[in-house]
């Protein structure tokens, strides 16, 4: 999944916001929803505002079930 890094304050962790869009079943309008994922960042390379790719992995901790795969550069 692709998302935007919103926080890198924790050690070896990046919080990534992933947005999805879908058509509302009744209103027939496009709706945007977002969700935050805690991703493991071993080298602390993520920067706030950066667009990154994350993938599912075995649990690293209570909340971290995702890991950072790559980043396309900083937008900040």
CNS distance restraints for C-alpha pairs under 8 A (distance, minus, plus):
assign (resid   1 and name CA) (resid  18 and name CA) 7.34 0.50 0.50
assign (resid   1 and name CA) (resid  53 and name CA) 5.54 0.50 0.50
assign (resid   1 and name CA) (resid  54 and name CA) 5.40 0.50 0.50
assign (resid   1 and name CA) (resid  55 and name CA) 6.45 0.50 0.50
assign (resid   2 and name CA) (resid  18 and name CA) 6.34 0.50 0.50
assign (resid   2 and name CA) (resid  51 and name CA) 6.97 0.50 0.50
assign (resid   2 and name CA) (resid  52 and name CA) 5.70 0.50 0.50
assign (resid   2 and name CA) (resid  53 and name CA) 4.47 0.50 0.50
assign (resid   2 and name CA) (resid  54 and name CA) 6.38 0.50 0.50
assign (resid   3 and name CA) (resid  16 and name CA) 5.78 0.50 0.50
assign (resid   3 and name CA) (resid  17 and name CA) 5.29 0.50 0.50
assign (resid   3 and name CA) (resid  18 and name CA) 4.36 0.50 0.50
assign (resid   3 and name CA) (resid  19 and name CA) 6.93 0.50 0.50
assign (resid   3 and name CA) (resid  51 and name CA) 5.65 0.50 0.50
assign (resid   3 and name CA) (resid  52 and name CA) 5.66 0.50 0.50
assign (resid   3 and name CA) (resid  53 and name CA) 6.52 0.50 0.50
assign (resid   3 and name CA) (resid  54 and name CA) 7.86 0.50 0.50
assign (resid   4 and name CA) (resid  16 and name CA) 5.38 0.50 0.50
assign (resid   4 and name CA) (resid  17 and name CA) 5.29 0.50 0.50
assign (resid   4 and name CA) (resid  18 and name CA) 6.70 0.50 0.50
assign (resid   4 and name CA) (resid  48 and name CA) 7.68 0.50 0.50
assign (resid   4 and name CA) (resid  49 and name CA) 5.81 0.50 0.50
assign (resid   4 and name CA) (resid  50 and name CA) 5.65 0.50 0.50
assign (resid   4 and name CA) (resid  51 and name CA) 4.59 0.50 0.50
assign (resid   4 and name CA) (resid  52 and name CA) 6.20 0.50 0.50
assign (resid   5 and name CA) (resid  14 and name CA) 6.52 0.50 0.50
assign (resid   5 and name CA) (resid  15 and name CA) 5.78 0.50 0.50
assign (resid   5 and name CA) (resid  16 and name CA) 4.39 0.50 0.50
assign (resid   5 and name CA) (resid  17 and name CA) 6.33 0.50 0.50
assign (resid   5 and name CA) (resid  46 and name CA) 7.21 0.50 0.50
assign (resid   5 and name CA) (resid  47 and name CA) 6.74 0.50 0.50
assign (resid   5 and name CA) (resid  48 and name CA) 5.01 0.50 0.50
assign (resid   5 and name CA) (resid  49 and name CA) 5.30 0.50 0.50
assign (resid   5 and name CA) (resid  50 and name CA) 5.53 0.50 0.50
assign (resid   5 and name CA) (resid  51 and name CA) 6.50 0.50 0.50
assign (resid   5 and name CA) (resid  52 and name CA) 7.06 0.50 0.50
assign (resid   6 and name CA) (resid  14 and name CA) 7.63 0.50 0.50
assign (resid   6 and name CA) (resid  15 and name CA) 5.74 0.50 0.50
assign (resid   6 and name CA) (resid  16 and name CA) 5.79 0.50 0.50
assign (resid   6 and name CA) (resid  17 and name CA) 6.55 0.50 0.50
assign (resid   6 and name CA) (resid  48 and name CA) 5.34 0.50 0.50
assign (resid   6 and name CA) (resid  49 and name CA) 6.25 0.50 0.50
assign (resid   7 and name CA) (resid  14 and name CA) 5.87 0.50 0.50
assign (resid   7 and name CA) (resid  15 and name CA) 5.16 0.50 0.50
assign (resid   7 and name CA) (resid  16 and name CA) 7.39 0.50 0.50
assign (resid   7 and name CA) (resid  47 and name CA) 7.98 0.50 0.50
assign (resid   7 and name CA) (resid  48 and name CA) 5.83 0.50 0.50
assign (resid   8 and name CA) (resid  13 and name CA) 6.35 0.50 0.50
assign (resid   8 and name CA) (resid  14 and name CA) 4.80 0.50 0.50
assign (resid   8 and name CA) (resid  15 and name CA) 6.58 0.50 0.50
assign (resid   8 and name CA) (resid  44 and name CA) 8.00 0.50 0.50
assign (resid   8 and name CA) (resid  46 and name CA) 6.93 0.50 0.50
assign (resid   8 and name CA) (resid  47 and name CA) 6.79 0.50 0.50
assign (resid   8 and name CA) (resid  48 and name CA) 6.57 0.50 0.50
assign (resid   9 and name CA) (resid  13 and name CA) 7.72 0.50 0.50
assign (resid   9 and name CA) (resid  14 and name CA) 7.66 0.50 0.50
assign (resid  10 and name CA) (resid  14 and name CA) 7.13 0.50 0.50
assign (resid  11 and name CA) (resid  44 and name CA) 7.17 0.50 0.50
assign (resid  12 and name CA) (resid  40 and name CA) 5.91 0.50 0.50
assign (resid  12 and name CA) (resid  41 and name CA) 4.62 0.50 0.50
assign (resid  12 and name CA) (resid  42 and name CA) 5.10 0.50 0.50
assign (resid  12 and name CA) (resid  43 and name CA) 6.69 0.50 0.50
assign (resid  12 and name CA) (resid  44 and name CA) 5.38 0.50 0.50
assign (resid  13 and name CA) (resid  38 and name CA) 6.55 0.50 0.50
assign (resid  13 and name CA) (resid  39 and name CA) 5.66 0.50 0.50
assign (resid  13 and name CA) (resid  40 and name CA) 4.84 0.50 0.50
assign (resid  13 and name CA) (resid  41 and name CA) 5.08 0.50 0.50
assign (resid  13 and name CA) (resid  42 and name CA) 7.63 0.50 0.50
assign (resid  13 and name CA) (resid  44 and name CA) 7.34 0.50 0.50
assign (resid  14 and name CA) (resid  38 and name CA) 5.93 0.50 0.50
assign (resid  14 and name CA) (resid  39 and name CA) 5.25 0.50 0.50
assign (resid  14 and name CA) (resid  40 and name CA) 6.49 0.50 0.50
assign (resid  14 and name CA) (resid  41 and name CA) 6.21 0.50 0.50
assign (resid  14 and name CA) (resid  46 and name CA) 6.73 0.50 0.50
assign (resid  15 and name CA) (resid  36 and name CA) 6.41 0.50 0.50
assign (resid  15 and name CA) (resid  37 and name CA) 5.61 0.50 0.50
assign (resid  15 and name CA) (resid  38 and name CA) 4.62 0.50 0.50
assign (resid  15 and name CA) (resid  39 and name CA) 6.07 0.50 0.50
assign (resid  16 and name CA) (resid  36 and name CA) 5.45 0.50 0.50
assign (resid  16 and name CA) (resid  37 and name CA) 5.22 0.50 0.50
assign (resid  16 and name CA) (resid  38 and name CA) 6.42 0.50 0.50
assign (resid  16 and name CA) (resid  39 and name CA) 6.94 0.50 0.50
assign (resid  16 and name CA) (resid  52 and name CA) 7.95 0.50 0.50
assign (resid  17 and name CA) (resid  34 and name CA) 6.39 0.50 0.50
assign (resid  17 and name CA) (resid  35 and name CA) 5.57 0.50 0.50
assign (resid  17 and name CA) (resid  36 and name CA) 4.37 0.50 0.50
assign (resid  17 and name CA) (resid  37 and name CA) 6.42 0.50 0.50
assign (resid  18 and name CA) (resid  34 and name CA) 5.43 0.50 0.50
assign (resid  18 and name CA) (resid  35 and name CA) 5.46 0.50 0.50
assign (resid  18 and name CA) (resid  36 and name CA) 6.31 0.50 0.50
assign (resid  18 and name CA) (resid  37 and name CA) 7.64 0.50 0.50
assign (resid  19 and name CA) (resid  32 and name CA) 6.69 0.50 0.50
assign (resid  19 and name CA) (resid  33 and name CA) 5.63 0.50 0.50
assign (resid  19 and name CA) (resid  34 and name CA) 4.14 0.50 0.50
assign (resid  19 and name CA) (resid  35 and name CA) 6.58 0.50 0.50
assign (resid  20 and name CA) (resid  32 and name CA) 5.76 0.50 0.50
assign (resid  20 and name CA) (resid  33 and name CA) 5.44 0.50 0.50
assign (resid  20 and name CA) (resid  34 and name CA) 6.17 0.50 0.50
assign (resid  21 and name CA) (resid  30 and name CA) 6.51 0.50 0.50
assign (resid  21 and name CA) (resid  31 and name CA) 5.50 0.50 0.50
assign (resid  21 and name CA) (resid  32 and name CA) 4.52 0.50 0.50
assign (resid  21 and name CA) (resid  33 and name CA) 6.35 0.50 0.50
assign (resid  22 and name CA) (resid  30 and name CA) 5.58 0.50 0.50
assign (resid  22 and name CA) (resid  31 and name CA) 5.47 0.50 0.50
assign (resid  22 and name CA) (resid  32 and name CA) 6.77 0.50 0.50
assign (resid  23 and name CA) (resid  28 and name CA) 5.59 0.50 0.50
assign (resid  23 and name CA) (resid  29 and name CA) 5.41 0.50 0.50
assign (resid  23 and name CA) (resid  30 and name CA) 4.57 0.50 0.50
assign (resid  23 and name CA) (resid  31 and name CA) 6.01 0.50 0.50
assign (resid  24 and name CA) (resid  28 and name CA) 4.91 0.50 0.50
assign (resid  24 and name CA) (resid  29 and name CA) 5.41 0.50 0.50
assign (resid  24 and name CA) (resid  30 and name CA) 6.26 0.50 0.50
assign (resid  24 and name CA) (resid  31 and name CA) 6.31 0.50 0.50
assign (resid  37 and name CA) (resid  64 and name CA) 7.66 0.50 0.50
assign (resid  37 and name CA) (resid  66 and name CA) 7.27 0.50 0.50
assign (resid  38 and name CA) (resid  63 and name CA) 6.30 0.50 0.50
assign (resid  38 and name CA) (resid  64 and name CA) 5.10 0.50 0.50
assign (resid  38 and name CA) (resid  65 and name CA) 7.21 0.50 0.50
assign (resid  38 and name CA) (resid  66 and name CA) 6.57 0.50 0.50
assign (resid  39 and name CA) (resid  54 and name CA) 7.08 0.50 0.50
assign (resid  39 and name CA) (resid  64 and name CA) 5.66 0.50 0.50
assign (resid  39 and name CA) (resid  65 and name CA) 6.85 0.50 0.50
assign (resid  39 and name CA) (resid  66 and name CA) 4.60 0.50 0.50
assign (resid  39 and name CA) (resid  67 and name CA) 4.63 0.50 0.50
assign (resid  39 and name CA) (resid  68 and name CA) 5.95 0.50 0.50
assign (resid  40 and name CA) (resid  60 and name CA) 7.42 0.50 0.50
assign (resid  40 and name CA) (resid  64 and name CA) 6.41 0.50 0.50
assign (resid  40 and name CA) (resid  65 and name CA) 7.91 0.50 0.50
assign (resid  40 and name CA) (resid  66 and name CA) 6.20 0.50 0.50
assign (resid  40 and name CA) (resid  67 and name CA) 4.43 0.50 0.50
assign (resid  40 and name CA) (resid  68 and name CA) 5.98 0.50 0.50
assign (resid  41 and name CA) (resid  45 and name CA) 6.99 0.50 0.50
assign (resid  41 and name CA) (resid  46 and name CA) 7.18 0.50 0.50
assign (resid  41 and name CA) (resid  67 and name CA) 6.47 0.50 0.50
assign (resid  41 and name CA) (resid  68 and name CA) 5.68 0.50 0.50
assign (resid  46 and name CA) (resid  50 and name CA) 6.94 0.50 0.50
assign (resid  46 and name CA) (resid  71 and name CA) 7.48 0.50 0.50
assign (resid  47 and name CA) (resid  74 and name CA) 6.68 0.50 0.50
assign (resid  48 and name CA) (resid  74 and name CA) 7.83 0.50 0.50
assign (resid  48 and name CA) (resid  76 and name CA) 6.90 0.50 0.50
assign (resid  49 and name CA) (resid  74 and name CA) 6.46 0.50 0.50
assign (resid  49 and name CA) (resid  75 and name CA) 5.52 0.50 0.50
assign (resid  49 and name CA) (resid  76 and name CA) 5.25 0.50 0.50
assign (resid  50 and name CA) (resid  71 and name CA) 6.87 0.50 0.50
assign (resid  50 and name CA) (resid  72 and name CA) 7.20 0.50 0.50
assign (resid  50 and name CA) (resid  73 and name CA) 6.09 0.50 0.50
assign (resid  50 and name CA) (resid  74 and name CA) 4.53 0.50 0.50
assign (resid  50 and name CA) (resid  75 and name CA) 5.46 0.50 0.50
assign (resid  50 and name CA) (resid  76 and name CA) 6.96 0.50 0.50
assign (resid  51 and name CA) (resid  71 and name CA) 5.87 0.50 0.50
assign (resid  51 and name CA) (resid  72 and name CA) 5.95 0.50 0.50
assign (resid  51 and name CA) (resid  73 and name CA) 6.98 0.50 0.50
assign (resid  51 and name CA) (resid  74 and name CA) 7.18 0.50 0.50
assign (resid  51 and name CA) (resid  75 and name CA) 7.58 0.50 0.50
assign (resid  52 and name CA) (resid  68 and name CA) 7.15 0.50 0.50
assign (resid  52 and name CA) (resid  69 and name CA) 7.39 0.50 0.50
assign (resid  52 and name CA) (resid  70 and name CA) 5.64 0.50 0.50
assign (resid  52 and name CA) (resid  71 and name CA) 4.18 0.50 0.50
assign (resid  52 and name CA) (resid  72 and name CA) 6.35 0.50 0.50
assign (resid  53 and name CA) (resid  68 and name CA) 6.20 0.50 0.50
assign (resid  53 and name CA) (resid  69 and name CA) 5.44 0.50 0.50
assign (resid  53 and name CA) (resid  70 and name CA) 5.33 0.50 0.50
assign (resid  53 and name CA) (resid  71 and name CA) 6.31 0.50 0.50
assign (resid  54 and name CA) (resid  66 and name CA) 6.26 0.50 0.50
assign (resid  54 and name CA) (resid  67 and name CA) 5.46 0.50 0.50
assign (resid  54 and name CA) (resid  68 and name CA) 4.64 0.50 0.50
assign (resid  54 and name CA) (resid  69 and name CA) 5.28 0.50 0.50
assign (resid  54 and name CA) (resid  70 and name CA) 7.35 0.50 0.50
assign (resid  55 and name CA) (resid  66 and name CA) 5.46 0.50 0.50
assign (resid  55 and name CA) (resid  67 and name CA) 5.59 0.50 0.50
assign (resid  55 and name CA) (resid  68 and name CA) 6.74 0.50 0.50
assign (resid  55 and name CA) (resid  69 and name CA) 6.65 0.50 0.50
assign (resid  56 and name CA) (resid  65 and name CA) 6.00 0.50 0.50
assign (resid  56 and name CA) (resid  66 and name CA) 4.46 0.50 0.50
assign (resid  56 and name CA) (resid  67 and name CA) 6.45 0.50 0.50
assign (resid  57 and name CA) (resid  65 and name CA) 5.57 0.50 0.50
assign (resid  57 and name CA) (resid  66 and name CA) 5.34 0.50 0.50
assign (resid  57 and name CA) (resid  67 and name CA) 6.45 0.50 0.50
assign (resid  58 and name CA) (resid  65 and name CA) 6.02 0.50 0.50
assign (resid  58 and name CA) (resid  66 and name CA) 7.79 0.50 0.50
assign (resid  59 and name CA) (resid  63 and name CA) 7.79 0.50 0.50
assign (resid  59 and name CA) (resid  64 and name CA) 5.92 0.50 0.50
assign (resid  59 and name CA) (resid  65 and name CA) 4.69 0.50 0.50
assign (resid  59 and name CA) (resid  66 and name CA) 7.69 0.50 0.50
assign (resid  60 and name CA) (resid  64 and name CA) 5.44 0.50 0.50
assign (resid  60 and name CA) (resid  65 and name CA) 6.38 0.50 0.50
assign (resid  61 and name CA) (resid  65 and name CA) 7.43 0.50 0.50
